[in-house]
Amino acid sequence: MILHRLASVLAVSSLFLYVPAVLGQAAPAGSSNLPTTANEPPFHAVPGQGRSMIVSKFGIVSTPQPLAALAGTHILEQGGNAIDAAIAANAVMGVVQPYVNGIGGDLFVIYYEAKTGKLYGLNASGWTPKALTIEAAKAKGLTSLPAIGVEAIDVPGAVAGWDALRVRFGTMPFSKTLASAIYYADHGYPMGERNSRYWIAKALINQPGWKETYLPNGFVPSPGALFKNPGLANSLKAIAAGGRDAYYNGPMTQKMVDFLRSQGGLHTLEDFKDFQPEWVDPVSTMYRGWKVYELPPNGMGVAALSMLNIMEHFPMGELGHNTPDALHVMIEAKKLAYSDMAKYVGDPRFSTVPVDALISKKLAEERYKLIDMKKASCQVLPADLTAELNKHGNSTIYMSAVDKDGNIVSLIQSNYSGYGTGMVAPGLGFSFHNRGAGFQLTPGLPNSLAGHKRPLHTIIPAFMEKGDMHIGFGIMGGWNQAQAHAQFVANVVDYGMNVQAALEAPRFTKGSFEGCDVDMEETVPAEVRAELEKRGHKIQLLEPFSFSVGEGAAVVRDSARQVNFAAGDPRSDGAAIPQEPPMP
């Protein structure tokens, strides 16, 4: 049935080569010049685009793994909404791609409510154990938090995030939305191509519980091999029966705390019981008529908005897509925006973060002037926002869902690095993330370690809209994310691409905060790379459709015609899959 469903989706989607949606943009070179219906903006395919968008009057779910997308659309077909579908799909993602997400990690969401046009943000990033302070860490002989040590494990926020979404906007209980995930964990699922490729984590083989959970037969599952996780099935069954308390205030909690303390952790039952996610207001900027939204700190979304503000000072459309000038502007804007983010962003409950200043057009007016079009800058200093501070006021999954009513969920969920710490409590079937590894042990910084503090987060969902067009999008990958968001927005706004083409287009990424190094997919033309190197960029080549530049997804609601579009990234095993209409 799954193969039949996928075949029918591909057959239908191939009919829609030229469909509506980028407002006010000229068609890209080589696209159709056929007239569209009156007042309908062109949303064109572009030459070389590998997939077509999925188009439907009903809901669509786009994830990095088709089993997860199918689970979400199945919930839609049972009468659930986009929230219900997103929980179901995310739960399956934790089963089928445990190296990048799961119930041992954190979660962030932007939710667009179609009937009101309002956006809601959810920050379900966990906090440190209350007892884990700088002094406590130094007393253990630490000079930094180890990447795969127990000190890097904050209270995971994903399950609390699901519950907050379900209670406020969902229509279905966990017993329904977690059913597919439980089935795949219990009965197994055949390994996907890229899943198998990224499965192994040699550095984690000796972490407690990792090998027993993820290499039960002693070797990496090959494509098509059946993989089961009975421990995770039991954990999900407990959550389905007992809700969030099963995770944060029940027998499972005791098992987690006992395990973490046996590894030297300072975690307590109260650290779990007291944790709550936070509803927040998304922050935004205008980019050439489009309003682009990110979540506020402790996430890095402000860097994407700052980068766009800087790019707006250059005629990106005239410079051309992925030309030396356009890429130079974006790479240099990334350095400037990230330097400011690194200096000022942390948990706003512990220090004042000058959000308004960081995403202001005023700051961009100063920062863009530092870009020398003839030379790459290998060291960028952050802006001085001292006056504003006195005012009070790589392993991740991204997925999106839209339902028949136009509600959109833009969701990102992560273990941080592959499998996080790789530590698995006996019988629970999931690894704990290592998000706390980013804390600093120097006092007085925005991201200094403290008890019950949330770390600076790289994972960010996004949203953009103009007129009747509303797009939930995101691209995963550690520090890659904000720069990838800006490239996606430019592809849509400056270069008139549809969301599928915008995802497929070659990307660059720069994981470091200093130097002139930059990674770039080799599908960027050689002559373009050569010109960039003349300007001082030190380019490391990546394979086409590289995991390093992130896997993304996008859904679109055309509210005027009540039509949905969606895109899936070929850098993953995933797909955008539409809901089937009600059948007699």
Protein Blocks (a to p, Z undefined) as FASTA:
>chain_A
ZZmmmmmmmmmmmmmmbcchiehiacdehiafbdcdehiacddddehiabdcdddfbdcd
ddfbfklmmmmmmmmmnopafklmmmmmmmmmmmmmmmlgcjkbccddddddfknopacd
ddfbdcddfklcfklmmmnopabdcfkbmklpccdfklmmmmmmmmmmmmbdfklmmmmm
mmmmmnopaddfklmmmmpcfklmmgghklmmmmmnopacdehiacddfklmmmmmmmmm
nommlmmocfklmmmmmmmmmnopabdfklmmmpccdddddddddeehiacdddddfbfk
lmmmmmmmmmmmpcfklnoghifklmmmmmmmmmmmmmmmmmmgccfklbccdfklmmpm
klmmmmmmmpcfkbccfbdcdddfklmmmpghjaccddddddfkopacdddddehiahil
opacehklpacdfklmmpcfbehiaklccehiacddfbdcddddehjbccddddeeijll
mmmmmmmmmmmmmnopafklmmmpccdddfbfgdjbdcddfkbcfklmmmmmmnopacdd
ddehifklopaddddddfknopacddddfkbmbdcdddddddZZ
